[in-house]
Amino acid sequence: MSAGDARSAAARVLLRVARDAAYLSRALDAELERQAVSDVRERALATELAYGVTRTRAALLGALGPFVPRGVEKTDERVLVQLLLAAYQLLFLDRVPAFAAVDAAVRNVRAERGPKPAGFANAVLRKLASTELRVSKSEAIVSSVPVWLRERLTRDVGEAEMRALVGATDGEPPLTLRARLAVPLPPSLDALPRGRVSPLARVLGPGDPRKLAGYSEGAFVVQEEGAQVVALALGVRPGQRVLDACAGRGQKTSLFSEQLGSGAELWACDVHPAKLAELAREHRRLGLAPPHTLAVDLGVGAGNLPEGFQRILVDAPCTGSGTLRRRPELALRLGPDDPARLADLQRHILETAARRAAPGARIVYAVCSVLREEGEEVVSSLGDLLEPVPFDAPELVEVLGRDTTRIRLLPLAHGTDGFFMASLRRR
């Protein structure tokens, strides 16, 4: 895969993100897999281009705008993607000569749209290159976040953590695995650096973790470190009746399976049957007995979900504002009314799940958002049903403290993505 092919791969990914609302990370993984790209440097270039353009899109459009009289947003989408890729290289990648970035874009536009659009792209990019405009990449990332979202993030976590959350700090967020409780890691993985807050986390280098020794044998789970903390915070004990109310693909559910051991009752719910099918496959890979599963929309009702659970995790759907450094495409899709809209859904899910808990049962409410509309305000709205109680997870005492009932995990403070967690008890 040459540099030109890396650029083409990034262009295809950016088109999928724009056209199909695809997740950037999944679209990129699929494209690199389709092209059988294995070289670390080549994968890194395609990744830099796809993520870089997404994170700095508004700044790139602003830089191109003066040279497109009819409006850069009105440009044909395939031509626009090539302009954005070239602009990113011109402004932020010093190792790429300007003439090479321009020529590659013009060549690709000519191949896809013909000579006239190619001439247009050539004129625009040569004008941009001639300005010798230089922009701070970190400031371009911050300025590309919608103003409303930037202001709310700063309000709730401060300027420094806001910048870290949107990816405006040095380095990419780490990829982590979760060690199994009773399955030894291969020595090469056990020797990896430990995480900062999860005792089970190991920090991986670049590459596809599914190709590491031990993956096919179920020796570890690929899971972000903050998500590991969310699961551990529930404090599951052997023999308890446990519900993972918004289980998704089941990384947290698999930890509960390990903690409970045989003979316990574990339920996993999700609104998407396809995710529950992935959960079952993951349990098979890990050699774990599958939990009871139920496809149900807890925002509407509990369906056939039984009662009497002793521990419940409600990791509710949210804006994902705590994951922007990994999922920068979310900033392009969220609107200022989304936090309140999702908070209403979160309240319904939490209340429905809590009413399936036994009196005195422990519930952890979590979202991968740091906005208070989706955190404190949701919890306080259900004070008649739920009361705060300190977290009950001995392995996390150093992180959570002994009397803590709620916490935000943050990139600078904890080395994780952004999460809000609250420990609650059914009245």
N, C-alpha and C positions, 0 to 999 in steps of 0.2 A: 504494500500500500504506500504509494508515494504521497508527498505533501499535497499534490493536487487531488489525489483520491481522498485524503483526509478531509480536505475542504469540501469535496462533493458529498462525502458522508455527513459532514456537519450540516450542509445545506438540506439534505433530505430529512435529517432529524428536525431541523428548524421548521420545515414545511409541515411535518406531521404535527408538531406542537401547535403551530398556528391553525392548521386546517381541522385537525381531529381532536383538539384539546388533549393530546397525548401527554403522558408524563415524560418529562425530558429524560430522566435516567433510564426508564424502560425503553424508550424509543432509541436512545443511544446504544444501549446494550444490544438491542435487537439488530441494529444496523451493523455494529462491529462484529456481531456473531454471524450475520448474513454474509459479510465479506471475509469471514475467517481471519480477522486481524489479531495477531498474537504479539507482535512487537510492542514493547512497553512505550517506546517513544512515539510510535505512530498512533497508538491509542490515546496517548496523552495529548497529542496535537488536535485530534478530532474532538476530544473532550474539552480542551481549552477553548476551541472555537465555538462549540455549541453552547457551553455554559457561559462563556464570556459575552457572546452576543446577547443571550437572554438576559443576563444581569445588567448589561449596559444599554439595552435597547433604546430607551428614551434619549440618552445622551448621544447615541449614534445617530438617531433620527434628527436630533438637533444640529449635529455637525453637518449632516448631509443636506438639511433643509434649505440653506441659502443658495444651493446650486441646482435646486429642482423647483422652478417657478410655479408649476401647477400643483405642487404639494407632494412631498415624498411619500405620504401614506396612500396616495392614489396610484402609486407605481404598481405595475404588474407584480404579483407576489413572488414569482420566481426571480424576476430581476431585482426586486427589493432585497431578497435574501442574499443575493450575490453582492449587492451594494453594502449591506450591513456587515457581511463577512470581511470584505475588503476594507471597509472603514475601521473595523475592529483591529485588523492587522496594521493599518497605517497609524492608528492612534496609540496602540498598546503593545504591539509586538515588535520591538526594535530589531530583533534578529531576522525579520522578514523584510527584504529590500522593497521599497515602495513600488518600483517598476514591476516586481514579481507579483505583488498583491493585485495591482491594477490589471496586469496582463492576464492573470488567471481568471479574474472576475469577467473581463471582457470576453475571453475565450469561451467560458461557460455560458454566458448570456447568448453569444452568437450560436452556440450549439443548440440551445434550447428555444431561443426566441427569434433568431435571425439577425441580419446585419444592422437594421435600423435601431432596434433596442440595444445592440452591442455598441453602436456609435454613441447612443445616449449615455450608457454606463461609462464608456471611456471618457466622455467629456466631464461628467460629474466627478468621477474619481480622480482625474488628473487635476481638476480644480481644487479638490480637497487636499490632494498631495502637495500641491504648490503652496498652500497656505502655511505649511509647516506647523499646523496647529498641534499643540501638545496638551493633553488633559490628564489629570491624575485619575488613574483607574479606580481607586477607592472612592473618590468623589463622584466619578461617573456612575458607579454602582449605587451609591446613596441617592444621588439625584434622580436615578431612574426608578426608584421606589415611589409609588404614588404618594402625594403629599399627605393625604389623610392617614394612610397606613404608617408612614414614617413618623408622623406626629403622635399617633397612638402608641406605637412601639416605644418611642422616647418617653412618653408619659408614664408607661408602666414598668419599664426596665432601665431607663436612663440612656444617655447618648452612646456610651461605650458599648453596652450590650446590644443596643439597636444595630450599631455598625457591624458587630460580630454576627448577629442573627441574619443579616442580609448578605453576608459574605464579603464585606468590605475590609477585612483584615487579611494579613498574609497567610498563605497556605490554604489548602482544601480541608474540609472537615474529615476527621479520621473515619476509616471503616473498621468496625469492630466485630469480633465474634464472641459468642457466649459459650464458655466451657460447660460441659455437662456435669451434673452433680456426682454421678457415680461411674462415669466413663472417662478413662484417661485420655488426655490430648496427646497427639503425636509429639515427641520431644521438640521438634522444630517449631511447633505452634505454642507449646507451653513455655518456651523460652522467649516469646514475644513480650514487648512491654505491656505492663498491666494498665488497666484503666484507672481513672482517678476516683471514681465513685462506686462502681460496681465491682465486687470482689471476683466476679466471674468473667470480666471483660479482658480481652486481649486485643491489642491494636495491630491491625494488619497493614501491610504495605500495599502498593498498587497491584492491580491484577484481578483476575476473576477468582473469588474465594471458592467457587464450586469446583475448581480444578486443584484445590489444595489436598494434600494427603489427609485422609480421614473424613472428607466430606461425604462421599458416597456410603461410607460405613456408619454415618450418623454420629461422629465424634464431637461435633460442635454445631451450633446454630449461628447463622449470620444475623446479628441483631445490634442495632445502635445502642450505645451504652446507656443513654437516658431511658430508653424503652426497657432495658434490663432492670433499671432502678424502679420503674413503675411497677413491673411485675413482682419484684422482690418486696416492694413496700406493702403488698397485701398481707404478707406474713403467713402464708399458707402452712398448715401443720398436717402431718399424716392423719388420715381418717376423717378429715372434715368434708362437709358438703359444700362445693365451690362452684360459682358461676362466673364465667368470663362473658360479660354481657354484650360486648362489641368485639368479638374475637378476631375478625378479619382473617388473615391467613394463618394465624395460630402460633406465632413465635412465643407470645406470653403464655398461651394455653399449654404449650409443651413444657414450659417450666413448672406450671402447676401440676401437670401429670407426673413429672419427676418428684416434686415435693410430696405429693399425696401418696405415692406408692400404690400397690395393688389393693383392691377391695374398697377404695373410696369412690365417691360419686362426684364426677366432674361434668359440668355442662358448658357448652360453647354455643353462643348465639351470634347471628349476624343477619343483616337484611339481604345479603348477597349469597345465594346458594353456591355460586362459583368459588367464592372465597372459602366457604366451608369445605368444598371438595379439595382445594389446595391444602387446607388444614389437615384433612385426613391423609393426604399424600405425605405431608411433612412428618406426621406421627409415624407413618410406615417407615420412612427413611430413618427415623431415630429409633425404631424398634419399640415404640411406646403403644400401649393399648389406646385405641381411639376413645375420645370422650363422647358423651351424648351430644348430638348437635341438633339445632333447631333454627331453621331459617324463619325469622320473624322480625317485623318492624316494631321495635320497642318504643318508638316514638308515637305509635298508634295504640298498641296494646300488647299484652304478654302472651296471647295465644294459648298454647298448651304447655307453657313453661311451668314447672311445679313450684311449690313454695318451700320455705324452711331452709334456705341456704345460710350457711354460717359465715362465709366470706364471699364477697362479690367485688369484682373489678368492673367499673364502668369507664372504659377508655373511649370516650364518646367522639363521634365525628365532629370536626371543627374546621376553622379556617386554615389550620396548618401554619399559622404565623411563626411558630417556633422552628419550622423546618425550612425556612426560606433560603438558607445558605446551601441546602441540598436540592431544593425544589423552587428555583427562582421563577419558574413559569407561573407559580401561584400568585405572585405580585401583579402579574398582568391580567389575572382573571377575577381577583377579589374586588368587591365594591364596598363603599362605606357602610352599607346597610347589612352586609353579610354577617358581621359578628353578632348583631342583635338577632338576626334571623336564626342563626345556628344556635345561639344561646337558648332560644325558645325550644328548639328540638332537643338540646342537651338536658334541659329541665324535665321534659317529658320522659326521656329515656331514663334519667336518674331516678325519677319518681316511680316509674313502672318497675324498674329493677329492684328498688328499695322495698317495694311492697311485696316482693317475693322473698325477702329476707326474714329470717327468724328474729324475734325480739332480741335486742342486744347484739345482733350480728354486726360484723365489721364490714365496711364498704370503703373502697378507695375510688374516688372520682378523679379522673385524669383527662387532660387534653394536651395535644401537641401544639398548644397555642399559649401565648404569654399575655394575651389581652384580658383585662379584668372583667369585661363583659362575659367572657366564656369561663372565667375562673371564680373569683370571689362572689360575683353577683349571682351566678347560678347556685352556688352552695347556700348563700344566705336566703335565697328565695324558698328553700325547702326546710327551714328551721323547725317547722312544726313536726316534721317527720324524721329528721336526721339531726344529730348533735355532734359537734367536733369532739374528737378523741385522739390522743397521741398515736402516732404510727407504732405498729407492733411488729417490727422487723429487726431482730437483734443484729443481723449482719450489716445493717445500715445506720446504726446508732451514731457513728462518727459523722455521717453525712446529714442525717435528719435531726439528730439530737434526741433527747429523751422526752421532751415535752412538746415537740412540734406537732401541730395539727394540719399545717398546710405549708407548701414550699413551691418555689419556682426553680427549676433546673435551668441553667443558662450556660452559653458557650464559654465565657471568660471565667465565671465563678466555678463551674464544674466540669468543663470540657465536653459537654453534651449538647444536643439540640435543646431547644426551648420547650419546657413542659410546665404545666401547673398541676399539682397534686393536692388533694385534700383527703384526710383520714376522718371517717365518719362512723357513727354508730346508729343503728335503727332504734328509735325510741320505743 
